[in-house]
Amino acid sequence: MATTEVYAQDNFAEPISAQHDFTNHFDLDNPMQAMSSYARIMHAHTKQQLDTATTSARRRSEASSTTASLSHEDSGSSTGSVSSTSS
């Protein structure tokens, strides 16, 4: 019997191959239960993908705003300010 490689991260696992071997994991004699189980797996997968994308976008956004903030500070410091006092 061939073993299936599985990608696992935190509490989420999925087969590495594109072919999920559906008939070995779901009871085709009970299509409603098979569909429900598959929907839960796909929901977890989609949620994990969305969480990953959100984290990545936040990281990029924070890096972008830090860079923009530094650029703004640099341009302000180059003009400088001069104060005069009368004696």
BAPA-197712 format. One record per atom (N, C-alpha, C): x, y, z negated; residue in one letter. Coordinates in Angstrom, 3 decimals. Layout:
% residues N
PT, c1, c2, c3, code
PT, X, Y, Z, a $
...
% end
This chain:
% residues 87
PT, c1, c2, c3, code
PT, 0.850, -1.180, 0.000, m $
PT, 0.000, 0.000, 0.000, m $
PT, 0.891, 1.237, 0.000, m $
PT, 0.621, 2.170, 0.875, a $
PT, 1.414, 3.398, 0.993, a $
PT, 1.055, 4.360, -0.129, a $
PT, 2.067, 5.080, -0.593, t $
PT, 1.806, 6.084, -1.627, t $
PT, 1.559, 7.425, -0.958, t $
PT, 0.733, 8.222, -1.589, t $
PT, 0.415, 9.554, -1.077, t $
PT, 1.211, 10.578, -1.861, t $
PT, 1.934, 11.440, -1.146, e $
PT, 2.658, 12.509, -1.812, e $
PT, 1.659, 13.584, -2.222, e $
PT, 1.856, 14.130, -3.413, v $
PT, 0.929, 15.123, -3.930, v $
PT, 1.699, 16.349, -4.391, v $
PT, 1.190, 17.515, -4.021, y $
PT, 1.732, 18.791, -4.490, y $
PT, 0.961, 19.132, -5.752, y $
PT, 1.653, 19.406, -6.842, a $
PT, 0.984, 19.744, -8.091, a $
PT, 1.601, 21.000, -8.686, a $
PT, 0.750, 21.905, -9.154, q $
PT, 1.191, 23.127, -9.820, q $
PT, 0.148, 23.452, -10.877, q $
PT, 0.604, 23.664, -12.106, d $
PT, -0.289, 23.899, -13.244, d $
PT, -1.299, 22.759, -13.314, d $
PT, -2.580, 23.046, -13.280, n $
PT, -3.604, 21.999, -13.354, n $
PT, -4.221, 21.713, -11.991, n $
PT, -3.524, 22.060, -10.927, f $
PT, -4.053, 21.905, -9.579, f $
PT, -3.169, 20.946, -8.793, f $
PT, -3.763, 20.000, -8.104, a $
PT, -3.000, 19.059, -7.286, a $
PT, -3.748, 18.819, -5.980, a $
PT, -2.989, 18.653, -4.915, e $
PT, -3.597, 18.347, -3.626, e $
PT, -2.622, 17.521, -2.801, e $
PT, -3.145, 16.686, -1.912, p $
PT, -2.251, 15.903, -1.051, p $
PT, -1.429, 16.824, -0.157, p $
PT, -0.195, 16.425, 0.096, i $
PT, 0.677, 17.231, 0.945, i $
PT, 0.271, 17.082, 2.415, i $
PT, -0.106, 15.887, 2.806, s $
PT, -0.461, 15.665, 4.203, s $
PT, -1.794, 16.327, 4.535, s $
PT, -1.943, 16.659, 5.803, a $
PT, -3.194, 17.295, 6.236, a $
PT, -4.355, 16.314, 6.159, a $
PT, -4.057, 15.033, 6.290, q $
PT, -5.105, 14.019, 6.227, q $
PT, -5.312, 13.610, 4.770, q $
PT, -6.468, 13.859, 4.244, h $
PT, -6.728, 13.624, 2.826, h $
PT, -7.211, 12.213, 2.538, h $
PT, -7.328, 11.395, 3.537, d $
PT, -7.784, 10.015, 3.346, d $
PT, -9.119, 10.016, 2.594, d $
PT, -10.062, 10.721, 3.154, f $
PT, -11.363, 11.001, 2.538, f $
PT, -12.054, 9.750, 2.012, f $
PT, -12.078, 8.696, 2.800, t $
PT, -12.833, 7.501, 2.411, t $
PT, -12.256, 6.813, 1.177, t $
PT, -10.968, 6.977, 0.902, n $
PT, -10.381, 6.370, -0.293, n $
PT, -10.630, 7.198, -1.552, n $
PT, -11.007, 8.449, -1.407, h $
PT, -11.191, 9.321, -2.555, h $
PT, -12.655, 9.632, -2.849, h $
PT, -13.525, 9.407, -1.895, f $
PT, -14.931, 9.752, -2.079, f $
PT, -15.806, 8.568, -1.692, f $
PT, -16.891, 8.389, -2.431, d $
PT, -17.821, 7.287, -2.210, d $
PT, -18.787, 7.654, -1.094, d $
PT, -18.578, 7.074, 0.063, l $
PT, -19.439, 7.389, 1.201, l $
PT, -20.845, 6.806, 1.052, l $
PT, -21.020, 5.865, 0.110, d $
PT, -22.359, 5.322, -0.150, d $
PT, -23.197, 6.303, -0.965, d $
PT, -22.557, 7.298, -1.560, n $
PT, -23.253, 8.334, -2.314, n $
PT, -22.810, 9.697, -1.759, n $
PT, -23.364, 10.090, -0.611, p $
PT, -22.905, 11.302, 0.064, p $
PT, -23.085, 12.588, -0.740, p $
PT, -24.120, 12.681, -1.563, m $
PT, -24.325, 13.894, -2.363, m $
PT, -23.207, 14.049, -3.403, m $
PT, -22.828, 12.941, -4.039, q $
PT, -21.749, 13.001, -5.013, q $
PT, -20.421, 13.281, -4.314, q $
PT, -20.206, 12.661, -3.163, a $
PT, -18.977, 12.898, -2.396, a $
PT, -18.888, 14.369, -1.989, a $
PT, -19.997, 14.918, -1.512, m $
PT, -20.019, 16.316, -1.091, m $
PT, -19.768, 17.240, -2.288, m $
PT, -20.378, 16.930, -3.422, s $
PT, -20.204, 17.745, -4.618, s $
PT, -18.751, 17.710, -5.099, s $
PT, -18.164, 16.520, -5.112, s $
PT, -16.764, 16.384, -5.529, s $
PT, -15.841, 17.148, -4.581, s $
PT, -16.092, 16.999, -3.296, y $
PT, -15.268, 17.692, -2.300, y $
PT, -15.420, 19.215, -2.440, y $
PT, -16.637, 19.674, -2.676, a $
PT, -16.875, 21.111, -2.841, a $
PT, -16.121, 21.645, -4.055, a $
PT, -16.105, 20.873, -5.164, r $
PT, -15.356, 21.306, -6.354, r $
PT, -13.865, 21.394, -6.054, r $
PT, -13.340, 20.420, -5.335, i $
PT, -11.911, 20.432, -4.974, i $
PT, -11.599, 21.631, -4.090, i $
PT, -12.437, 21.874, -3.087, m $
PT, -12.209, 23.003, -2.184, m $
PT, -12.360, 24.336, -2.915, m $
PT, -13.286, 24.405, -3.873, h $
PT, -13.450, 25.631, -4.661, h $
PT, -12.181, 25.897, -5.477, h $
PT, -11.644, 24.852, -6.120, a $
PT, -10.412, 25.004, -6.903, a $
PT, -9.252, 25.417, -6.004, a $
PT, -9.186, 24.818, -4.818, h $
PT, -8.117, 25.157, -3.871, h $
PT, -8.225, 26.623, -3.433, h $
PT, -9.433, 27.042, -3.073, t $
PT, -9.647, 28.413, -2.620, t $
PT, -9.345, 29.402, -3.738, t $
PT, -9.778, 29.084, -4.958, k $
PT, -9.510, 29.955, -6.107, k $
PT, -8.007, 30.075, -6.353, k $
PT, -7.292, 28.958, -6.254, q $
PT, -5.844, 28.974, -6.462, q $
PT, -5.160, 29.809, -5.379, q $
PT, -5.601, 29.679, -4.134, q $
PT, -5.038, 30.459, -3.038, q $
PT, -5.321, 31.951, -3.235, q $
PT, -6.525, 32.291, -3.662, l $
PT, -6.890, 33.687, -3.908, l $
PT, -6.077, 34.269, -5.064, l $
PT, -5.915, 33.493, -6.134, d $
PT, -5.102, 33.958, -7.265, d $
PT, -3.657, 34.210, -6.837, d $
PT, -3.114, 33.315, -6.026, t $
PT, -1.750, 33.483, -5.527, t $
PT, -1.636, 34.743, -4.669, t $
PT, -2.598, 34.947, -3.774, a $
PT, -2.589, 36.128, -2.905, a $
PT, -2.752, 37.411, -3.718, a $
PT, -3.612, 37.387, -4.727, t $
PT, -3.836, 38.568, -5.564, t $
PT, -2.572, 38.922, -6.334, t $
PT, -1.926, 37.919, -6.909, t $
PT, -0.682, 38.150, -7.649, t $
PT, 0.387, 38.731, -6.740, t $
PT, 0.498, 38.183, -5.549, s $
PT, 1.482, 38.663, -4.585, s $
PT, 1.185, 40.105, -4.173, s $
PT, -0.079, 40.409, -3.926, a $
PT, -0.466, 41.770, -3.526, a $
PT, -0.184, 42.766, -4.648, a $
PT, -0.473, 42.372, -5.886, r $
PT, -0.177, 43.264, -7.022, r $
PT, 1.317, 43.525, -7.130, r $
PT, 2.100, 42.467, -6.949, r $
PT, 3.558, 42.608, -7.033, r $
PT, 4.056, 43.564, -5.951, r $
PT, 3.541, 43.409, -4.735, r $
PT, 3.942, 44.304, -3.644, r $
PT, 3.472, 45.723, -3.907, r $
PT, 2.269, 45.880, -4.423, s $
PT, 1.720, 47.194, -4.699, s $
PT, 2.532, 47.901, -5.780, s $
PT, 2.902, 47.176, -6.832, e $
PT, 3.713, 47.769, -7.897, e $
PT, 5.078, 48.193, -7.370, e $
PT, 5.682, 47.359, -6.539, a $
PT, 6.986, 47.690, -5.960, a $
PT, 6.864, 48.905, -5.052, a $
PT, 5.789, 48.982, -4.289, s $
PT, 5.566, 50.100, -3.377, s $
PT, 5.346, 51.398, -4.150, s $
PT, 4.546, 51.367, -5.222, s $
PT, 4.303, 52.590, -5.972, s $
PT, 5.537, 53.018, -6.752, s $
PT, 6.367, 52.081, -7.187, t $
PT, 7.617, 52.432, -7.856, t $
PT, 8.544, 53.129, -6.873, t $
PT, 8.639, 52.613, -5.666, t $
PT, 9.477, 53.219, -4.631, t $
PT, 8.953, 54.611, -4.277, t $
PT, 7.652, 54.748, -4.110, a $
PT, 7.058, 56.054, -3.787, a $
PT, 7.287, 57.038, -4.923, a $
PT, 7.168, 56.575, -6.146, s $
PT, 7.382, 57.438, -7.308, s $
PT, 8.826, 57.912, -7.364, s $
PT, 9.762, 57.015, -7.088, l $
PT, 11.167, 57.395, -7.082, l $
PT, 11.468, 58.390, -5.968, l $
PT, 10.882, 58.203, -4.797, s $
PT, 11.088, 59.121, -3.682, s $
PT, 10.566, 60.506, -4.036, s $
PT, 9.418, 60.560, -4.683, h $
PT, 8.824, 61.841, -5.071, h $
PT, 9.710, 62.551, -6.093, h $
PT, 10.239, 61.816, -7.060, e $
PT, 11.122, 62.408, -8.058, e $
PT, 12.406, 62.921, -7.426, e $
PT, 12.962, 62.143, -6.477, d $
PT, 14.198, 62.554, -5.818, d $
PT, 13.996, 63.853, -5.040, d $
PT, 12.875, 64.003, -4.335, s $
PT, 12.663, 65.209, -3.533, s $
PT, 12.460, 66.421, -4.429, s $
PT, 11.864, 66.232, -5.596, g $
PT, 11.679, 67.343, -6.522, g $
PT, 12.997, 67.790, -7.146, g $
PT, 13.882, 66.864, -7.415, s $
PT, 15.136, 67.230, -8.060, s $
PT, 16.097, 67.887, -7.103, s $
PT, 15.915, 67.678, -5.802, s $
PT, 16.839, 68.281, -4.846, s $
PT, 16.595, 69.792, -4.665, s $
PT, 15.344, 70.207, -4.886, t $
PT, 15.076, 71.650, -4.748, t $
PT, 15.524, 72.425, -5.980, t $
PT, 15.416, 71.813, -7.133, g $
PT, 15.889, 72.449, -8.353, g $
PT, 15.080, 73.692, -8.697, g $
PT, 15.423, 74.316, -9.802, s $
PT, 14.775, 75.556, -10.188, s $
PT, 15.802, 76.495, -10.801, s $
PT, 15.580, 77.751, -10.587, v $
PT, 16.523, 78.757, -11.086, v $
PT, 15.738, 79.724, -11.944, v $
PT, 16.232, 79.975, -13.121, s $
PT, 15.569, 80.964, -13.963, s $
PT, 16.512, 82.149, -14.138, s $
PT, 15.955, 83.300, -14.204, s $
PT, 16.797, 84.477, -14.391, s $
PT, 16.436, 85.161, -15.686, s $
PT, 17.407, 85.710, -16.312, t $
PT, 17.164, 86.463, -17.542, t $
PT, 17.755, 87.853, -17.351, t $
PT, 17.080, 88.826, -17.857, s $
PT, 17.621, 90.178, -17.738, s $
PT, 18.445, 90.503, -18.978, s $
PT, 19.571, 91.125, -18.776, s $
PT, 20.438, 91.486, -19.894, s $
PT, 20.600, 92.960, -19.973, s $
% end
